[in-house]
Amino acid sequence: MGALFIIICIVLVSLILSFFVFEIQKLEGIELTLTEELKEIALIIVGVSFIFSLIGQIVWAYFVTKKWIK
């Protein structure tokens, strides 16, 4: 049960971070310190890390459930 809680927390943090980066991307009318290139790089980094964290969580949960079943 603790593993499920950790997975849910990691997914929620990843979603919140990606939502924050998407909101920065939407705020084109407001002058920000980030340039367009930095916003795109941050968006790519958050997207890739979110995908890899999901893959890692799925693989980790698979092996944990295999141990629980045995």
C-alpha positions as CSV (number, residue, x, y, z in Angstrom):
1,M,0.0,0.0,0.0
2,G,2.9,2.3,0.7
3,A,4.3,1.7,-2.8
4,L,1.0,2.7,-4.4
5,F,1.0,5.9,-2.3
6,I,4.5,6.7,-3.5
7,I,3.5,6.1,-7.2
8,I,0.5,8.3,-6.9
9,C,2.6,11.1,-5.3
10,I,5.2,10.9,-8.0
11,V,2.5,11.0,-10.7
12,L,0.8,14.0,-9.1
13,V,4.0,15.9,-8.8
14,S,4.9,15.2,-12.4
15,L,1.5,16.3,-13.6
16,I,1.7,19.5,-11.5
17,L,5.1,20.3,-12.9
18,S,4.0,19.7,-16.5
19,F,0.9,21.8,-15.9
20,F,3.0,24.6,-14.6
21,V,5.3,24.5,-17.7
22,F,2.2,24.4,-20.0
23,E,0.8,27.5,-18.2
24,I,4.1,29.3,-18.7
25,Q,3.9,28.3,-22.4
26,K,0.4,29.8,-22.6
27,L,1.3,33.2,-21.0
28,E,2.6,34.8,-24.2
29,G,1.1,38.2,-23.6
30,I,3.0,38.6,-20.3
31,E,6.7,39.4,-20.4
32,L,8.6,36.6,-18.7
33,T,12.3,36.3,-18.0
34,L,12.3,33.0,-19.9
35,T,12.9,33.3,-23.6
36,E,10.9,31.1,-26.1
37,E,13.9,28.7,-26.4
38,L,14.2,28.2,-22.7
39,K,10.4,27.6,-22.4
40,E,10.6,25.0,-25.2
41,I,13.6,23.3,-23.6
42,A,11.9,23.2,-20.2
43,L,8.7,21.8,-21.8
44,I,10.8,19.1,-23.5
45,I,12.7,18.2,-20.3
46,V,9.5,18.0,-18.3
47,G,7.7,15.9,-21.0
48,V,10.6,13.5,-21.3
49,S,11.1,13.1,-17.5
50,F,7.3,12.6,-17.1
51,I,7.4,9.8,-19.8
52,F,10.4,8.1,-18.3
53,S,9.0,8.4,-14.7
54,L,5.8,6.7,-15.9
55,I,7.7,3.9,-17.6
56,G,9.9,3.5,-14.5
57,Q,6.8,3.4,-12.3
58,I,5.1,0.8,-14.5
59,V,8.2,-1.4,-14.6
60,W,8.7,-1.0,-10.8
61,A,5.1,-1.8,-10.0
62,Y,5.2,-4.9,-12.3
63,F,8.2,-6.3,-10.4
64,V,6.7,-5.4,-7.0
65,T,3.4,-7.1,-7.9
66,K,5.3,-10.2,-9.2
67,K,7.1,-10.4,-5.8
68,W,3.8,-10.0,-4.0
69,I,2.1,-12.7,-6.0
70,K,4.9,-15.2,-5.4
